[in-house]
């Protein structure tokens, strides 16, 4: 998890007006942030929650309450069906 945090922290920039943490790294075509470590690709918004100790069950998705796909602020994310 430590290497995920290092890569994650390298590409996140807090946006002071909205409170979003904007992803400055690569993106999927869908607009969601992504990065790869040791051949595995991760969604940045999912990693943001996992770094906060949140377990994401397979049957749930991560939703952006702020409606900003590039945001990875855990306070702006919620688990939904």
Buried (B, 14 or more C-beta within 10 A) or exposed (E): EEEBEEBBEEBBEEBEEEEBBBBEBEBEEEEBBBBEEEEEEBBBBBBBBBBEEEEBEEEEEBBBEBEBBBBBBBEBBEBEE
